[in-house]
Amino acid sequence: MAVQAQIAIVGSGPAGFYTAEALLRAGLDCSIGLYERLPAPYGLVRYGVAPDHPKLKSVTAVFDRIAADPRIRYCGGVEVGRDVTLAELEAHHHAVVLACGSPIGRQLGVTGETLDGVMSSATFVGWYNAHPDDAAVQPQLDHPTAAVIGMGNVAMDVCRLLCTDVGNLAGHDAAPAALAALAGSRVREVHLIARGAPGAAKCTVKELRELGALPGLAVRFAREAAVFEAGEPTDLVSEWRALAARPDPPYIERTLHVHFYSAPVAFEGAGRLAALRLRDSSGAATTERVIQCGLAVTCIGYRGRPPAGVPLDDRSGVVPNAGGRVRATRAGSRAGLYVVGWLKRGPTGVIGTNRADAVETAACVMEDLSGSAIEPRAGSAAIEALLRARAVRPIDFAAWQQLDRWERERGLACGAARVKVSGLPEAYAVLDAAASTPA
Ligand code: NAP
């Protein structure tokens, strides 16, 4: 009888689910342990996509169908590196696929970045999306001016959240604490800062248009000429031009100030952020400008944080790999260890990009498994025994679905799509309460 392949996937975001799907679709005789450190699955779909983009979250239905396959054992609330080591996963599986994303905001590396009031998009987005790691975050919304650094789609999300009427966020799944804080926000001026030209911004036209369409939003350009002089009339440049040429709304509630060719030099303040210093990055001027502000959100990309012992390229923030095979050294790969998603290719692309990426990594796994005869391994059964011995309580998919119902019911009470469970202690309390309630 052929030996069943035992595979562990670490991380249940899009890359993790799509890898499981690719392995199952390829007809590999396998059992897959899907490990997730948080109380809930779905990774960036749940904790990264903005609350006012609910359609993008409907992809969780696809992930639920994948999770329903009996060959998958989902283990939530289990952190590799804390509850079980990577070496243990490797010892009990034929292949371990790291799909743990890029959760760390990149640093600008300028002075003052640790001041109170300066935070990365990883933290700010986690805050409004009720990420358990960011439950204690309190962005400084008591100053009329905020700065958003970077001009990708995350910067668009952050600007939109700062500039929108909080009513537009209600009814979805934003953290209640974030909704309350945004309702009392004094931010009226948001400075959006890019070091490059209008046409080089990383945001997409759709997201820029959505930001520009916010009611009551006026848009100003620090150097309007840059917009009209911008070289090729791409769709993005046309969108900037349309924004620059349009009249102000009849009643201005907030103003978005757009700065091109502007690179942060320093965050200034005594303990707390008071100002952002910018230099001209076009080469045309040497003068510096200062924006007085109480909040600065750096939206300049992310870095991976793989389990201990896994190499991470310091410059790119990804795990060195060849098509998904983790490279232990320049010369060769580390047998049986793979990577997928943002941890493999960096923080780029949309949710669907992870599908093709996962197919590539899954193909490496299958090619390596078919290359030689494999010895039987115990797989997730062995890991679950280890977890039991350590009094770690995994949240299986049925338990997650119970939490999901609880979140939705809790949302009903306050007109939201859901109110997310705050962390593992609350998740266990909800599950225990349900277990002790007579049916
Ligand atoms: P991104 O698209 O790579 O944008 C990063 C921004 O940071 C760029 O404007 C970049 O400027 C700037 N930057 C990087 N290093 C900098 C530095 N040292 N100083 C100043 N600026 C710096 O990344 P992202 O916005 O984090 O988005 C990540 C991925 O998620 C993207 O693929 C994005 O499209 C996707 N996403 C999609 C949606 C959506 O579809 N609605 C929403 C959110 C995110 P340069 O161009 O000058 O390098």
Residues whose N, C-alpha, C, O or C-beta is under 5 A from the ligand:
A	BS01	NAP	L108 G150 M151 G152 N153 V154 A155 R195 G196 A200 K202 C299 I300 G301 P347 T348 G349 V350
